[in-house]
Amino acid sequence: MAINLLTYLKDQFTPTVIDQLSSTLNETPANVRQAVDAAIPTVLGGLTRRVESTADASDLINMLRKGTYS
């Protein structure tokens, strides 16, 4: 069974999560939902381009292992 990664990631942002984010950001839930829906494909696209080469994929894996996300 194939998994649609974009749909899966969007589904992780439940109404409860959106409400928590909107409270933290002092923004409306509708605006936060819109921002999340726009950001996820952008971030996923960037990661996809980043792992097209073996060296970049290795760098990404090492970064995730080390926890150096900055």
Contact map, one row per residue, 1 for C-alpha under 8 A:
1110000000000000000000000000000000000000000000000000000000000000000000
1111000000000000000000000000000000000000000000000000000000000000000000
1111100100000000000000000000000000000000000000000000000000000000000000
0111111100000000000000000000000000000000000000000000000000000000000000
0011111110000000000000000000000000000000000000000000000000000000000000
0001111111000000000000000000000000000001100100000000000000000000000000
0001111111100000000000000000000000000000000000000000000000000000000000
0011111111110000000000000000000000000000000000000000000000000000000000
0000111111111000000000000000000000000001000000000000000000000000000000
0000011111111000000000000000000000011001000000000000000000000000000000
0000001111111100000000000000000000000000000000000000000000000000000000
0000000111111100000000000000000000000000000000000000000000000000000000
0000000011111111110000000000000000000000000000000000000000000000000000
0000000000111111110000000000000000000000000000000000000000000000000000
0000000000001111111000000000000000000000000000000000000000000000000000
0000000000001111111100000000000000000000000000000000000000000000000000
0000000000001111111110000000000000000000000000000000000000000000000000
0000000000001111111111000000100110000000000000000000000000000000000000
0000000000000011111111100000100000000000000000000000000000000000000000
0000000000000001111111110000000000000000000000000000000000000000000000
0000000000000000111111111000100100000000000000000000000000000000000000
0000000000000000011111111111100100000000000000000000000000000000000000
0000000000000000001111111111000000000000000000000000000000000000000000
0000000000000000000111111110000000000000000000000000000000000000000000
0000000000000000000011111110000000000000000000000000000000000000000000
0000000000000000000001111111000000000000000000000000000000000000000000
0000000000000000000001111111101100000000000000000000000000000000000000
0000000000000000000001100111111100000000000000000000000000000000000000
0000000000000000011011000011111110000000000000000000000000000000000000
0000000000000000000000000001111111000000000000000000000000000000000000
0000000000000000000000000011111111100000000000000000000000000000000000
0000000000000000010011000011111111110000000000000000000000000000000000
0000000000000000010000000000111111111000000000000000000000000000000000
0000000000000000000000000000011111111100000000000000000000000000000000
0000000000000000000000000000001111111110000000000000000000000000000000
0000000001000000000000000000000111111111000000000000000000000000000000
0000000001000000000000000000000011111111100000000000000000000000000000
0000000000000000000000000000000001111111110000000000000000000000000000
0000000000000000000000000000000000111111111000000000000000000000000000
0000010011000000000000000000000000011111111100000000000000000000000000
0000010000000000000000000000000000001111111110000000000000000000000000
0000000000000000000000000000000000000111111111000000000000000000000000
0000000000000000000000000000000000000011111111100000000000000000000000
0000010000000000000000000000000000000001111111110000000000000000000000
0000000000000000000000000000000000000000111111111000000000000000000000
0000000000000000000000000000000000000000011111111100000000000000000000
0000000000000000000000000000000000000000001111111110000000000000000000
0000000000000000000000000000000000000000000111111111000000000000000000
0000000000000000000000000000000000000000000011111111000000000000000000
0000000000000000000000000000000000000000000001111111100110010000000000
0000000000000000000000000000000000000000000000111111111110010000000000
0000000000000000000000000000000000000000000000011111110110000000000000
0000000000000000000000000000000000000000000000000111111110000000000000
0000000000000000000000000000000000000000000000000011111111000000000000
0000000000000000000000000000000000000000000000000010111111100000000000
0000000000000000000000000000000000000000000000000111111111110000000000
0000000000000000000000000000000000000000000000000111111111111000000000
0000000000000000000000000000000000000000000000000000011111111100000000
0000000000000000000000000000000000000000000000000000001111111110000000
0000000000000000000000000000000000000000000000000110000111111111000000
0000000000000000000000000000000000000000000000000000000011111111100000
0000000000000000000000000000000000000000000000000000000001111111110000
0000000000000000000000000000000000000000000000000000000000111111111110
0000000000000000000000000000000000000000000000000000000000011111111110
0000000000000000000000000000000000000000000000000000000000001111111000
0000000000000000000000000000000000000000000000000000000000000111111100
0000000000000000000000000000000000000000000000000000000000000011111110
0000000000000000000000000000000000000000000000000000000000000011011111
0000000000000000000000000000000000000000000000000000000000000011001111
0000000000000000000000000000000000000000000000000000000000000000000111
